[in-house]
């Protein structure tokens, strides 16, 4: 998927520490269509690559709308947007890509935590009233982006923590019909709590690496396995005509980038999908949170930032 330029048409304050951006084609051309749940891969002026959910109206092909939370303790992308991106700034974009699609169902429950509202907002706007409900939690009303848009929609419950506490997940999930499709997006603690309580259809999207229960930050996989595991293996880059050795303690992405510097990547933690690579031979060992069970079982694609070889050799379409 090629990179193309979009111009920041406007920058507005959507809530405390949340900026809303409208991105448009510099020539005024209509943008590519998208569906609720889609996101853009955005290359910032510094060269950093970040992923942001589309939260506007899919019928409006004149601009893409993004909502960006400022995270001072993050990796710097949100800080750059809040401090350096202005009206007229040109950003490189890939997409839209949709790994969080709205599936057909009779009934939906949407659970949003903080900036996790962004991919869910187009979903609830696309569905008929009476078929869905939304519970949206945040630190305070002032911190909850798009709350005024949502306040006019039936089925929305806003739960500001400073006055109402945390959402009552047991109460919300306890009375659902078992075929209700639950969508959840927000902090890892919310995603984990919902997964522990709901055994019906569940679709989640996270904005960072999964955090194992009982830890405060992403942990290394158990037993020394994972993105920089103890076993070396051979990787052939078929299109590049190269065969390389992935040493113990080095990631597959690191080795591939050393030979092919332009290979796409972003999060390096297995959650964004940027480095997805076609597997031509060999059995990949998956450590990402992007691929579903069927995709993993097929062995035809992998995230090379965290994936490794389940065996002595892989052949990649690079």
N, C-alpha and C positions, 0 to 999 in steps of 0.2 A: 504494500500500500504506500503510495508516494506521498511525500510531504508537500503541502501547499500553503500559501500565505493567506491569512485573514487579518483584517484590521479591526482593532478595538473601536467600536462605534460609540460606546458609552461605558462609563464606570459609575455605579451607584452603590450607596450603602444600604444593604438589605436588612442588616441587624448588627448588633454589637459584634465586631470582629468578622463580619461577613461582607464581602464585596460581590456585587453582581456585575458581570461583564456581558456585553453584547458584541459578538464577533460577526463581521460581515465580509463578503468578498470585496476586494478593493475596486473591482470594476462594476460592482452592482449586480453581478450575475446571481441567479438563484443558487442556493446551496443544495448539497445532496440531501435527499430525504432521510428521515430517521424515524424510529419508533420508540415509545416509552421504554426506559431502561438503558438506552444507548449512552455512550460516553465518547469524549474526544481525547486523543493523545496530543498534548500541547507542548511544543518546544518553546521555552522562555528565552528572553534575550541573552541570558547567561549560557544557554545551551542545555540547561537542565530540562528533563522531560518529565511531565506530570500528567495525570489522568483526572478528568473532571466530568461528572455526569451532566448530561443535557437536561435542563429543567424548564425549558420554555414550552412553546406550542409547536408540535410537529407540523402543523398546517402552515406555519409561518416560515417560508423558505428564504426570507430576506436576512435572517440573523440567527445565530445560535446563542442561547442564554446559558451562562454558567454561574454557579454560586461557589465562592471560594472562602473557606474559613481560614483565618490567620492562626497559625500554629507556631508560636515562638520556639517551642521545643522540637519542632519537626526538622526535616532535612533541608529547609531553606526555600523551597518552591513557593509556599504560600507567602512567606515574608517578601520574596521578590515581587510577587504580584501586588501585594498591598503597598509596597514602597516604590516600585519602579515602573509598573505598568500604568499607562495613562491613555486617555482618548487619543487615537491615532497611532498607538504602538502596533507594530506588525508582529504577529506570532505565527510560527510554523505549526501546522495542524495535520494530523492524520485521523481518518475516521469519516463518519461515525462508525463505531463498533458496538455491537450489543451482545453482552454476555449475561444479561439480566432481563430477559424478555418477559413480557406480560403474557402468561399462558391462559388459554380458555378455561373458564371455571364458572360455576353457578354463584359462588360466593367467595369474597376475598376479605382478609384482614391485613392491613398495612401497619407496621410498627416502625416508627422512625425515632432515632436518637440524634439530636443536634443536626449537623450538616447532612446526616443521612436522609433528610427529607428530600434532597435534590432529585434522586432518580424516581422517587415515589410520587412526586407532585404531578408529572405528566400522566402517570398511570391512573390516579384517581380522577383526573380531569377527563380521561378517555372512557371511563366506565359509566354505565347508567346509574342514576341514584337508586339507592335501595339494594344494590348488589355488593356494597363494600362498606367498610368502616376503617377509620384511620385513628391511631393513637400516636401522638407526637409529643415526645418529651424533650425538655431542654433545661438548662440551668435557670433561666428566667424567661419571662415573656420577651424582654428586650433582646435576648440572645437568639430568639427563634425566628429564623429567616422565613419569609413568605407567610407568616402567620395571618396577615390581613387578607391575603388571597384565600387562604384556607378557611378563614372564619365564615365566609359566605357559602361554604359548601356543606350540605347535610351529611352527617356521619362522621364529622371530625371532632376529636377530643384533644384539646391542648392540655399538657400536664407540665407546667413550670415547676421545677423542683423546689425553688425557694419558697413557694407558697402552697404547693400541693403534694410535695414529696415525689417519689419515683412512681412510674406507672405500675399498677397492680396487675402484674402479668398472670398470676394465678387466677384472678377474677376475670381478666380479659380472655384468656385462653380456655378457661374451664368450661365455659358454656358454648363453645363452638361446635358446630356440626363437624364430624370427622373428615368430611371431604372439602372443608374450607381450605383454600390455598392461602397460606400465610407468607407475606413478604416482609423481610426485616432488613433494615440498613442502619448502621450506626456503630457505636463503640463495640469493641470486642466483648466486653462484659455483657452488653445487651444481647448480642448474637448468641453467646454461650447460654445465657439464662433462658432464652426462648427455645433453643435446641434441647435443653434439658427438660422443658415442660411440654413441648408440642411434638406429638408423634405422627401427625398428619402431614400433608404436603407442605414443605417448607422451602422457600427460596431466599437466599441471603446474599448480600453484597457487602464486602468490607473495603475499607480504605487503607488497609495496612496488613502486615503479615499476621496470621493467626497466632494468638498467644495461648499457650497451654494453660489449663487450669492450675491455679496455685502459683503462677509466676506473674511478675509485673512487667516483663518485656519479652519479646520473642526469644525463645530458648533454642539452643542447639539440639538437634534430634538426638534421641537416646542412643546409647551404645556407640557413639562416635560416627554414626551414619549421617547422610544428608548431603548438602551441597558441596562440602569439602571433605568427603569421607576418606577412610583409611586405605581404600583399595584403588590402585591405578587401573587405567584401561586405555585402549586405543580408540581414536575417533578419526574416521575418514570424512573429509569435507569434499563431497563428490564434485560439486561445480567448480570448486577452487583447485581441485587436483592435488590436495594435500592430505597427508596422514600424520596425525599428531599423537603425542602421548600425554594423557591427563594424569599428572603425578598425584599421589596421595597428598591431601591437604590443599589442593588447588581445585577451583570450580571449573566446570566445563565451559561456562561463559568466559572466564578469564583466559583459558587456553585458546578458545575460538577467537576472541577479540585480539589476541596477540598476533594471529595470522590474518584475520579479516577485520581490521579496525572499524569498518562501517557497519558491523552487524548491530541490529536494533536491540536495545535493552532499556530498562528504566528502573524498576523497583529493586532488583537483585534479591528479592525475598519470595518470589513465586506467587504473587497475588495479582499482578497487573495484566499479564498476558502479552506484553510487548515482545518478548524474546521467543515466542512460540515458533518452533522449528519443525519442519517435516522430517520424520525418521524414515530412511530408505531401507535400512537393515539393522538387525540387532534388537535387543529388548531394552527399552528405557526403564529406568527406575525413577518414579515420580515422587516429588516432594512439594508440589505446588498446591494451591487452593483454587486453581482456575478450572482444570479439567474435571468433567464428570466421570462417574464410574465406567460408563461405556467407552468414553474417549481414552481413558487410561488403559482399559483392557485391549483396545484395538492396537495400541502401541505405534500408531502412525504419526503422532506428533508429541512434542514435549516442550517444557519450559527449561531452557538450557542454563538459566541462572541458578537453579536449585537441583535440576535433574542430573542423574548420573546413568551409567550403564549397569544393567543387571546381567553381567557377563563380561567377557574380555574385550568386546568391540562394538562400536556403533558406527553407522554410516548416516550422515546428515546431509540434507539438501542445502548446502551452504557453498 
